[in-house]
Amino acid sequence: MTRNVVVTGIGMTTPLGGDVASTWAQALAGQPGISQIPWPDWHPDQPAKIAGLMKVDPEEILTRVEVRRMDRSEQCALIAAREAWADAGSPEMDPVRLGAVVASGIGGVNSLISAYETIKEKGPLRVSPHMVTMIMPNGPAAMVGLEVGARAGVHTPVSACASGAEAISYAARMIQTGRADVVVTGGTEACINTVTMAGFGAMRALSTRNDDPNTASRPYDLDRDGFVMAEGAGILILEEEEFARARGARIYGRYGGAGLTSDGHHIAQPDPEGTGAARAMREAIEDAGLDLSSIVHVNAHATSTALGDYAESIALRAALGSHIDQAIVSATKSMTGHLLGGAGAVESIFSILALRDRIAPPTPNIFNFDPAIQLNVTANGPVALPAGDIAALNNSFGFGGHDVALVFTSV
């Protein structure tokens, strides 16, 4: 028997807003959330000094005890999970049928750096007893699992910038195979610090438009010069459809399918032919049981790097063929920046909301469209999506050659 998967709750905290409503409103308005990082002790050689900081700091929401015991990546995952769980109606159920799959690409690196500084300045006896649980990559998933009492399994896929999307695919598979009826899933990241930014800067992966932060992330622009780091989390509540309908849950949309492949090309650069990415998209559409013509909207990975944006555009044309000309493409990292392990989850929520509201969010900051990018991009503002049964494709690609594509459908 086929176990269909639906989305019944969503939660977000991002550079655009502290919840779903404010984030989505600012996205539709095309208002980026990038700013200069207010650190007074920047090294003069630091190339990038801008980022997408969370619009609402976790310390404004959580208790002092929660803040002290959790890494920032765990904090924002918990905030988004609480919103999503409440949005789904806080389902009463057997905890053995409840799971959690929450990913992070880097994990609690801020807490690791902080502990090292504490040791240098005050000695090892002053390190927090919560340090280990703050830095472990499965920390956010553990915190969310404990929050809802999940006992069907708590998992943490780690695949760089594809982590959040991979988590959603894993969660859906838990339901499809009968391991769980409800899974809390998504991705989180909060790793904006001098070390990670220096590392990405050394790779020349970051935009250095420090004097113009809100236009720094320029997917598909001829003058794009790298991505903008960001922090935040996106959490979805996935449920088996009959279980959800039996309890009268509101349904945002359906999870259609997933494609997971790998490039086998380079540790950081995408395959310039986009072969693995195209295969992931095709597999996701096939897994959803759809025709290529069903995809009317794409939330692209589109980080604003010269190689990445072009390779994805090639992959989209290879995957969808002539149907790509009818698909409306949004590149929302132009507004949020790149949430790394949280990106795939936040952008999945954007895809679901686009289907619900029948509108594709805009892609600001395209001043000089790259003629090599042959896609129908929302460069001039939001674009209406058609009525009827429609589907959206969400792409997430990560260092290491990870390719994840997800398909969601309307209800």
MIDOKOL-286898 format. One record per residue (C-alpha): residue number from 1; residue in one letter; x, y, z. Coordinates in nm, 2 decimals. Each point is the difference from the previous one (the first is absolute). Layout:
BEGIN
[pt NUM,'a',[X,Y,Z]]
...
This chain:
BEGIN
[pt 1,'m',[0.00,0.00,0.00]]
[pt 2,'t',[0.13,0.34,-0.09]]
[pt 3,'r',[0.05,0.23,0.29]]
[pt 4,'n',[-0.03,0.36,-0.12]]
[pt 5,'v',[0.19,0.28,0.18]]
[pt 6,'v',[-0.15,0.34,0.06]]
[pt 7,'v',[0.13,0.32,0.17]]
[pt 8,'t',[-0.22,0.11,0.29]]
[pt 9,'g',[0.23,0.25,0.18]]
[pt 10,'i',[0.28,0.24,-0.08]]
[pt 11,'g',[0.23,0.22,0.21]]
[pt 12,'m',[0.29,0.23,-0.09]]
[pt 13,'t',[0.24,0.25,0.14]]
[pt 14,'t',[0.21,0.18,-0.26]]
[pt 15,'p',[0.17,0.32,-0.09]]
[pt 16,'l',[-0.34,0.11,-0.14]]
[pt 17,'g',[-0.21,-0.06,0.31]]
[pt 18,'g',[-0.03,-0.19,0.33]]
[pt 19,'d',[-0.29,-0.21,-0.12]]
[pt 20,'v',[-0.17,-0.13,-0.32]]
[pt 21,'a',[-0.24,0.29,-0.05]]
[pt 22,'s',[0.26,0.27,0.03]]
[pt 23,'t',[0.26,-0.19,-0.21]]
[pt 24,'w',[-0.24,-0.07,-0.28]]
[pt 25,'a',[-0.14,0.35,-0.01]]
[pt 26,'q',[0.35,0.15,-0.03]]
[pt 27,'a',[0.09,-0.26,-0.26]]
[pt 28,'l',[-0.30,0.09,-0.22]]
[pt 29,'a',[0.09,0.37,0.05]]
[pt 30,'g',[0.35,-0.07,-0.14]]
[pt 31,'q',[0.17,0.15,0.30]]
[pt 32,'p',[0.34,-0.17,0.08]]
[pt 33,'g',[0.11,-0.05,0.36]]
[pt 34,'i',[0.38,0.04,-0.04]]
[pt 35,'s',[0.20,0.25,0.21]]
[pt 36,'q',[0.35,0.08,0.11]]
[pt 37,'i',[0.11,-0.21,0.30]]
[pt 38,'p',[0.04,0.23,0.30]]
[pt 39,'w',[0.33,-0.14,0.12]]
[pt 40,'p',[0.25,0.27,0.10]]
[pt 41,'d',[0.31,-0.23,-0.01]]
[pt 42,'w',[0.00,-0.10,-0.36]]
[pt 43,'h',[0.34,-0.09,-0.13]]
[pt 44,'p',[0.09,0.25,-0.28]]
[pt 45,'d',[0.06,-0.28,-0.24]]
[pt 46,'q',[-0.34,-0.16,0.05]]
[pt 47,'p',[-0.16,0.01,-0.36]]
[pt 48,'a',[-0.37,-0.04,0.09]]
[pt 49,'k',[-0.16,0.19,0.29]]
[pt 50,'i',[-0.37,-0.05,-0.08]]
[pt 51,'a',[-0.25,-0.27,0.07]]
[pt 52,'g',[-0.37,-0.09,0.05]]
[pt 53,'l',[-0.04,0.01,0.37]]
[pt 54,'m',[-0.33,-0.12,0.15]]
[pt 55,'k',[-0.25,0.29,0.00]]
[pt 56,'v',[-0.11,-0.10,0.35]]
[pt 57,'d',[0.28,-0.11,0.23]]
[pt 58,'p',[-0.07,-0.33,0.19]]
[pt 59,'e',[0.08,0.17,0.33]]
[pt 60,'e',[-0.31,0.21,-0.05]]
[pt 61,'i',[-0.22,-0.32,-0.01]]
[pt 62,'l',[0.17,-0.27,0.20]]
[pt 63,'t',[0.06,-0.01,0.38]]
[pt 64,'r',[0.34,0.08,0.14]]
[pt 65,'v',[0.04,-0.36,0.10]]
[pt 66,'e',[-0.08,-0.12,-0.35]]
[pt 67,'v',[0.25,0.24,-0.16]]
[pt 68,'r',[0.27,-0.10,0.24]]
[pt 69,'r',[-0.04,-0.37,-0.07]]
[pt 70,'m',[-0.04,0.01,-0.38]]
[pt 71,'d',[0.22,0.10,-0.29]]
[pt 72,'r',[-0.15,0.27,-0.22]]
[pt 73,'s',[-0.08,-0.26,-0.27]]
[pt 74,'e',[-0.19,-0.20,0.26]]
[pt 75,'q',[-0.18,0.31,0.12]]
[pt 76,'c',[-0.14,0.10,-0.34]]
[pt 77,'a',[-0.09,-0.36,-0.08]]
[pt 78,'l',[-0.21,-0.02,0.32]]
[pt 79,'i',[-0.17,0.34,-0.07]]
[pt 80,'a',[-0.10,-0.12,-0.35]]
[pt 81,'a',[-0.11,-0.34,0.13]]
[pt 82,'r',[-0.22,0.15,0.26]]
[pt 83,'e',[-0.17,0.22,-0.26]]
[pt 84,'a',[-0.05,-0.29,-0.24]]
[pt 85,'w',[-0.13,-0.24,0.28]]
[pt 86,'a',[-0.25,0.26,0.12]]
[pt 87,'d',[-0.09,0.08,-0.37]]
[pt 88,'a',[-0.08,-0.37,-0.05]]
[pt 89,'g',[-0.23,0.00,0.31]]
[pt 90,'s',[0.25,-0.17,0.24]]
[pt 91,'p',[-0.13,-0.35,-0.10]]
[pt 92,'e',[-0.07,-0.23,0.28]]
[pt 93,'m',[0.14,-0.34,-0.10]]
[pt 94,'d',[0.20,-0.31,0.10]]
[pt 95,'p',[0.36,0.13,0.03]]
[pt 96,'v',[0.12,-0.33,-0.14]]
[pt 97,'r',[-0.16,0.11,-0.33]]
[pt 98,'l',[0.17,0.35,0.01]]
[pt 99,'g',[0.34,0.07,-0.14]]
[pt 100,'a',[0.24,0.29,-0.05]]
[pt 101,'v',[0.25,0.06,-0.28]]
[pt 102,'v',[0.18,0.34,0.03]]
[pt 103,'a',[0.32,0.07,-0.19]]
[pt 104,'s',[0.29,0.24,0.03]]
[pt 105,'g',[0.28,0.04,-0.24]]
[pt 106,'i',[0.26,0.12,0.25]]
[pt 107,'g',[-0.15,-0.04,0.35]]
[pt 108,'g',[0.10,0.18,0.32]]
[pt 109,'v',[0.32,0.16,-0.12]]
[pt 110,'n',[-0.07,0.32,0.18]]
[pt 111,'s',[-0.01,-0.19,0.33]]
[pt 112,'l',[0.32,-0.18,-0.08]]
[pt 113,'i',[0.18,0.33,-0.07]]
[pt 114,'s',[-0.14,0.15,0.32]]
[pt 115,'a',[0.12,-0.30,0.21]]
[pt 116,'y',[0.35,0.03,-0.15]]
[pt 117,'e',[0.00,0.37,0.09]]
[pt 118,'t',[-0.11,-0.09,0.35]]
[pt 119,'i',[0.28,-0.25,0.05]]
[pt 120,'k',[0.26,0.25,-0.12]]
[pt 121,'e',[-0.13,0.28,0.22]]
[pt 122,'k',[-0.13,-0.18,0.31]]
[pt 123,'g',[0.11,-0.36,-0.01]]
[pt 124,'p',[-0.17,-0.33,-0.08]]
[pt 125,'l',[-0.20,-0.01,0.33]]
[pt 126,'r',[-0.21,0.29,-0.12]]
[pt 127,'v',[-0.13,-0.17,-0.32]]
[pt 128,'s',[-0.38,-0.06,0.01]]
[pt 129,'p',[-0.11,-0.35,0.09]]
[pt 130,'h',[-0.24,0.04,-0.29]]
[pt 131,'m',[0.28,0.06,-0.25]]
[pt 132,'v',[0.00,-0.35,-0.15]]
[pt 133,'t',[-0.38,0.00,-0.06]]
[pt 134,'m',[0.03,0.35,-0.14]]
[pt 135,'i',[0.26,-0.09,-0.27]]
[pt 136,'m',[-0.12,-0.34,-0.11]]
[pt 137,'p',[-0.15,0.01,-0.35]]
[pt 138,'n',[-0.31,-0.19,0.12]]
[pt 139,'g',[-0.06,0.25,0.27]]
[pt 140,'p',[-0.28,0.19,-0.18]]
[pt 141,'a',[-0.18,-0.33,-0.09]]
[pt 142,'a',[0.04,-0.12,0.36]]
[pt 143,'m',[-0.15,0.33,0.14]]
[pt 144,'v',[-0.29,-0.01,-0.23]]
[pt 145,'g',[-0.06,-0.37,0.06]]
[pt 146,'l',[0.00,0.06,0.38]]
[pt 147,'e',[-0.23,0.29,-0.04]]
[pt 148,'v',[-0.28,-0.21,-0.17]]
[pt 149,'g',[0.09,-0.33,0.17]]
[pt 150,'a',[0.09,-0.18,-0.32]]
[pt 151,'r',[0.07,-0.38,0.04]]
[pt 152,'a',[-0.02,-0.13,-0.36]]
[pt 153,'g',[0.35,0.12,-0.07]]
[pt 154,'v',[0.20,0.33,0.01]]
[pt 155,'h',[0.24,0.05,-0.29]]
[pt 156,'t',[0.25,0.25,-0.14]]
[pt 157,'p',[0.10,-0.01,-0.37]]
[pt 158,'v',[0.31,0.20,-0.07]]
[pt 159,'s',[0.06,0.09,-0.36]]
[pt 160,'a',[0.12,0.36,0.01]]
[pt 161,'c',[-0.24,0.24,-0.17]]
[pt 162,'a',[-0.23,-0.29,-0.10]]
[pt 163,'s',[-0.05,-0.11,0.36]]
[pt 164,'g',[-0.34,0.16,0.06]]
[pt 165,'a',[-0.15,-0.15,-0.31]]
[pt 166,'e',[0.15,-0.34,0.06]]
[pt 167,'a',[-0.16,0.01,0.35]]
[pt 168,'i',[-0.34,0.05,-0.15]]
[pt 169,'s',[0.04,-0.29,-0.24]]
[pt 170,'y',[0.11,-0.22,0.29]]
[pt 171,'a',[-0.29,0.10,0.21]]
[pt 172,'a',[-0.24,-0.07,-0.29]]
[pt 173,'r',[0.15,-0.34,-0.04]]
[pt 174,'m',[-0.06,-0.08,0.37]]
[pt 175,'i',[-0.37,0.06,-0.06]]
[pt 176,'q',[-0.01,-0.18,-0.34]]
[pt 177,'t',[0.16,-0.31,0.14]]
[pt 178,'g',[-0.23,-0.01,0.31]]
[pt 179,'r',[0.26,0.10,0.27]]
[pt 180,'a',[-0.19,0.30,0.10]]
[pt 181,'d',[-0.33,0.19,-0.05]]
[pt 182,'v',[0.14,0.34,0.07]]
[pt 183,'v',[0.35,0.14,-0.03]]
[pt 184,'v',[0.13,0.34,0.10]]
[pt 185,'t',[0.27,0.09,-0.26]]
[pt 186,'g',[0.21,0.27,-0.16]]
[pt 187,'g',[0.33,0.17,0.03]]
[pt 188,'t',[0.19,0.26,0.21]]
[pt 189,'e',[0.32,0.19,-0.01]]
[pt 190,'a',[0.17,0.27,0.21]]
[pt 191,'c',[0.37,0.01,-0.08]]
[pt 192,'i',[0.07,0.36,-0.07]]
[pt 193,'n',[0.34,0.07,0.17]]
[pt 194,'t',[0.34,0.12,-0.10]]
[pt 195,'v',[0.14,-0.35,-0.06]]
[pt 196,'t',[-0.27,-0.13,-0.24]]
[pt 197,'m',[-0.02,0.33,-0.18]]
[pt 198,'a',[0.38,0.00,-0.04]]
[pt 199,'g',[-0.02,-0.36,-0.14]]
[pt 200,'f',[-0.27,0.08,-0.25]]
[pt 201,'g',[0.18,0.32,-0.08]]
[pt 202,'a',[0.33,-0.18,-0.07]]
[pt 203,'m',[-0.20,-0.21,-0.25]]
[pt 204,'r',[-0.12,0.32,-0.16]]
[pt 205,'a',[-0.35,-0.13,0.04]]
[pt 206,'l',[-0.15,0.31,0.18]]
[pt 207,'s',[-0.12,0.33,-0.14]]
[pt 208,'t',[0.22,0.29,0.10]]
[pt 209,'r',[-0.25,0.27,-0.06]]
[pt 210,'n',[0.03,0.12,0.36]]
[pt 211,'d',[-0.12,0.35,-0.07]]
[pt 212,'d',[-0.32,-0.11,-0.17]]
[pt 213,'p',[-0.11,-0.31,0.20]]
[pt 214,'n',[-0.37,-0.02,-0.12]]
[pt 215,'t',[0.11,-0.03,-0.36]]
[pt 216,'a',[0.30,-0.22,0.06]]
[pt 217,'s',[-0.18,-0.33,-0.08]]
[pt 218,'r',[-0.06,0.01,-0.37]]
[pt 219,'p',[-0.11,-0.33,-0.14]]
[pt 220,'y',[0.01,-0.01,-0.38]]
[pt 221,'d',[0.15,0.35,-0.02]]
[pt 222,'l',[0.29,0.03,-0.24]]
[pt 223,'d',[0.20,0.17,0.28]]
[pt 224,'r',[-0.07,-0.25,0.28]]
[pt 225,'d',[0.30,-0.05,0.22]]
[pt 226,'g',[-0.09,-0.27,0.26]]
[pt 227,'f',[-0.26,-0.09,0.26]]
[pt 228,'v',[-0.09,0.18,0.32]]
[pt 229,'m',[0.01,-0.22,0.32]]
[pt 230,'a',[-0.32,-0.01,0.20]]
[pt 231,'e',[-0.15,-0.16,0.31]]
[pt 232,'g',[-0.34,-0.14,0.10]]
[pt 233,'a',[-0.22,-0.30,-0.02]]
[pt 234,'g',[-0.30,-0.15,-0.18]]
[pt 235,'i',[-0.21,-0.28,0.14]]
[pt 236,'l',[-0.28,-0.20,-0.15]]
[pt 237,'i',[-0.25,-0.24,0.15]]
[pt 238,'l',[-0.05,-0.29,-0.24]]
[pt 239,'e',[-0.29,-0.25,0.06]]
[pt 240,'e',[-0.14,-0.30,-0.16]]
[pt 241,'e',[-0.30,0.14,-0.19]]
[pt 242,'e',[-0.27,-0.23,0.15]]
[pt 243,'f',[0.13,0.06,0.35]]
[pt 244,'a',[-0.01,0.38,-0.06]]
[pt 245,'r',[-0.35,0.00,-0.14]]
[pt 246,'a',[-0.13,-0.22,0.28]]
[pt 247,'r',[0.10,0.26,0.25]]
[pt 248,'g',[-0.13,0.29,-0.21]]
[pt 249,'a',[0.34,0.15,-0.07]]
[pt 250,'r',[0.04,0.29,-0.24]]
[pt 251,'i',[0.21,-0.11,-0.30]]
[pt 252,'y',[0.23,0.25,-0.17]]
[pt 253,'g',[0.10,-0.23,-0.28]]
[pt 254,'r',[0.14,-0.35,-0.08]]
[pt 255,'y',[0.35,-0.13,-0.01]]
[pt 256,'g',[0.04,-0.14,-0.34]]
[pt 257,'g',[0.34,-0.16,-0.02]]
[pt 258,'a',[0.38,0.03,0.02]]
[pt 259,'g',[0.31,-0.06,-0.21]]
[pt 260,'l',[0.34,-0.04,0.17]]
[pt 261,'t',[0.31,-0.03,-0.21]]
[pt 262,'s',[0.37,0.10,0.01]]
[pt 263,'d',[0.23,0.17,-0.25]]
[pt 264,'g',[0.32,-0.20,0.05]]
[pt 265,'h',[0.17,0.31,-0.14]]
[pt 266,'h',[0.16,0.23,0.26]]
[pt 267,'i',[-0.01,0.07,0.38]]
[pt 268,'a',[-0.13,0.35,-0.05]]
[pt 269,'q',[-0.07,0.09,-0.36]]
[pt 270,'p',[-0.31,-0.13,-0.17]]
[pt 271,'d',[0.01,-0.22,-0.31]]
[pt 272,'p',[0.00,0.26,-0.28]]
[pt 273,'e',[-0.23,-0.22,-0.20]]
[pt 274,'g',[-0.25,-0.03,0.29]]
[pt 275,'t',[-0.04,-0.38,-0.07]]
[pt 276,'g',[-0.06,-0.11,0.36]]
[pt 277,'a',[-0.22,0.29,0.07]]
[pt 278,'a',[-0.22,-0.07,-0.31]]
[pt 279,'r',[-0.02,-0.36,0.10]]
[pt 280,'a',[-0.12,0.09,0.35]]
[pt 281,'m',[-0.27,0.22,-0.14]]
[pt 282,'r',[-0.12,-0.27,-0.24]]
[pt 283,'e',[-0.01,-0.26,0.28]]
[pt 284,'a',[-0.19,0.24,0.22]]
[pt 285,'i',[-0.27,0.05,-0.26]]
[pt 286,'e',[-0.01,-0.37,-0.08]]
[pt 287,'d',[-0.03,-0.08,0.37]]
[pt 288,'a',[-0.29,0.24,0.02]]
[pt 289,'g',[-0.17,-0.18,-0.29]]
[pt 290,'l',[-0.03,0.32,-0.20]]
[pt 291,'d',[0.06,0.11,-0.36]]
[pt 292,'l',[0.27,0.26,-0.07]]
[pt 293,'s',[-0.28,0.25,-0.09]]
[pt 294,'s',[-0.14,-0.01,0.35]]
[pt 295,'i',[0.30,0.20,0.13]]
[pt 296,'v',[-0.12,0.37,-0.02]]
[pt 297,'h',[0.23,0.14,0.26]]
[pt 298,'v',[0.37,-0.05,0.10]]
[pt 299,'n',[0.16,0.13,0.32]]
[pt 300,'a',[0.36,-0.02,-0.13]]
[pt 301,'h',[0.31,-0.06,0.21]]
[pt 302,'a',[0.15,0.31,-0.17]]
[pt 303,'t',[0.25,0.12,0.25]]
[pt 304,'s',[0.15,0.29,-0.20]]
[pt 305,'t',[0.32,-0.17,-0.10]]
[pt 306,'a',[0.12,0.02,-0.36]]
[pt 307,'l',[0.04,-0.38,-0.05]]
[pt 308,'g',[-0.29,-0.12,0.21]]
[pt 309,'d',[-0.28,0.21,-0.15]]
[pt 310,'y',[0.10,-0.09,-0.35]]
[pt 311,'a',[0.04,-0.37,0.07]]
[pt 312,'e',[-0.34,-0.02,0.16]]
[pt 313,'s',[-0.16,0.18,-0.30]]
[pt 314,'i',[0.16,-0.26,-0.23]]
[pt 315,'a',[-0.13,-0.28,0.22]]
[pt 316,'l',[-0.35,0.15,0.01]]
[pt 317,'r',[-0.02,0.01,-0.38]]
[pt 318,'a',[0.14,-0.36,-0.02]]
[pt 319,'a',[-0.25,-0.12,0.26]]
[pt 320,'l',[-0.32,0.17,-0.12]]
[pt 321,'g',[0.08,0.05,-0.37]]
[pt 322,'s',[-0.23,0.24,-0.17]]
[pt 323,'h',[-0.23,0.01,0.30]]
[pt 324,'i',[0.26,0.22,0.18]]
[pt 325,'d',[-0.12,0.29,-0.21]]
[pt 326,'q',[-0.34,-0.02,0.17]]
[pt 327,'a',[0.13,-0.04,0.36]]
[pt 328,'i',[0.03,0.32,0.21]]
[pt 329,'v',[0.34,0.00,0.17]]
[pt 330,'s',[0.06,0.18,0.33]]
[pt 331,'a',[0.34,0.05,0.17]]
[pt 332,'t',[-0.09,0.09,0.36]]
[pt 333,'k',[0.36,0.01,0.13]]
[pt 334,'s',[0.01,0.34,-0.16]]
[pt 335,'m',[-0.20,0.10,0.31]]
[pt 336,'t',[0.08,-0.24,0.27]]
[pt 337,'g',[0.37,-0.06,-0.08]]
[pt 338,'h',[0.12,-0.36,0.02]]
[pt 339,'l',[-0.11,-0.19,0.31]]
[pt 340,'l',[0.23,-0.30,-0.09]]
[pt 341,'g',[-0.15,-0.30,0.18]]
[pt 342,'g',[-0.33,0.19,0.06]]
[pt 343,'a',[-0.04,0.12,-0.36]]
[pt 344,'g',[-0.18,-0.30,-0.14]]
[pt 345,'a',[-0.26,0.00,0.28]]
[pt 346,'v',[-0.07,0.37,-0.02]]
[pt 347,'e',[-0.03,-0.02,-0.37]]
[pt 348,'s',[-0.22,-0.30,0.02]]
[pt 349,'i',[-0.24,0.21,0.21]]
[pt 350,'f',[0.02,0.28,-0.26]]
[pt 351,'s',[-0.09,-0.26,-0.27]]
[pt 352,'i',[-0.30,-0.12,0.20]]
[pt 353,'l',[-0.12,0.35,0.07]]
[pt 354,'a',[0.04,0.09,-0.37]]
[pt 355,'l',[-0.23,-0.29,-0.09]]
[pt 356,'r',[-0.25,0.10,0.27]]
[pt 357,'d',[-0.01,0.36,-0.09]]
[pt 358,'r',[0.05,-0.06,-0.38]]
[pt 359,'i',[0.29,0.25,-0.01]]
[pt 360,'a',[0.37,-0.04,-0.07]]
[pt 361,'p',[0.21,0.24,0.21]]
[pt 362,'p',[0.22,0.25,-0.17]]
[pt 363,'t',[0.38,-0.01,-0.06]]
[pt 364,'p',[0.13,0.35,0.07]]
[pt 365,'n',[0.35,0.13,-0.07]]
[pt 366,'i',[0.02,-0.11,-0.36]]
[pt 367,'f',[0.13,0.32,-0.16]]
[pt 368,'n',[0.17,-0.15,-0.30]]
[pt 369,'f',[-0.15,-0.34,-0.09]]
[pt 370,'d',[0.26,-0.26,-0.10]]
[pt 371,'p',[-0.09,-0.09,-0.36]]
[pt 372,'a',[0.15,-0.35,0.05]]
[pt 373,'i',[-0.28,-0.07,0.25]]
[pt 374,'q',[-0.30,-0.12,-0.21]]
[pt 375,'l',[-0.27,-0.01,0.27]]
[pt 376,'n',[-0.33,0.18,0.06]]
[pt 377,'v',[0.11,0.18,0.32]]
[pt 378,'t',[-0.22,0.22,0.22]]
[pt 379,'a',[0.23,0.29,-0.05]]
[pt 380,'n',[-0.27,0.27,-0.01]]
[pt 381,'g',[-0.20,-0.10,0.30]]
[pt 382,'p',[-0.23,-0.28,0.11]]
[pt 383,'v',[-0.18,-0.20,-0.27]]
[pt 384,'a',[-0.34,-0.17,0.02]]
[pt 385,'l',[-0.02,-0.37,-0.03]]
[pt 386,'p',[-0.28,-0.18,-0.18]]
[pt 387,'a',[-0.31,-0.16,0.16]]
[pt 388,'g',[-0.06,-0.37,0.01]]
[pt 389,'d',[0.23,-0.28,0.12]]
[pt 390,'i',[0.36,0.14,-0.02]]
[pt 391,'a',[0.34,-0.10,0.13]]
[pt 392,'a',[0.32,0.17,0.11]]
[pt 393,'l',[0.36,-0.12,-0.02]]
[pt 394,'n',[0.25,0.10,0.27]]
[pt 395,'n',[0.37,-0.05,-0.06]]
[pt 396,'s',[0.28,-0.02,0.26]]
[pt 397,'f',[0.36,-0.08,-0.08]]
[pt 398,'g',[0.29,-0.03,0.24]]
[pt 399,'f',[0.38,-0.01,0.02]]
[pt 400,'g',[0.11,-0.36,-0.06]]
[pt 401,'g',[-0.22,-0.02,-0.31]]
[pt 402,'h',[-0.33,-0.07,0.18]]
[pt 403,'d',[-0.30,0.05,-0.22]]
[pt 404,'v',[-0.35,0.00,0.15]]
[pt 405,'a',[-0.33,0.10,-0.17]]
[pt 406,'l',[-0.34,-0.01,0.16]]
[pt 407,'v',[-0.34,0.03,-0.16]]
[pt 408,'f',[-0.31,0.13,0.18]]
[pt 409,'t',[-0.36,0.01,-0.14]]
[pt 410,'s',[-0.30,0.22,0.07]]
[pt 411,'v',[-0.32,-0.12,0.17]]
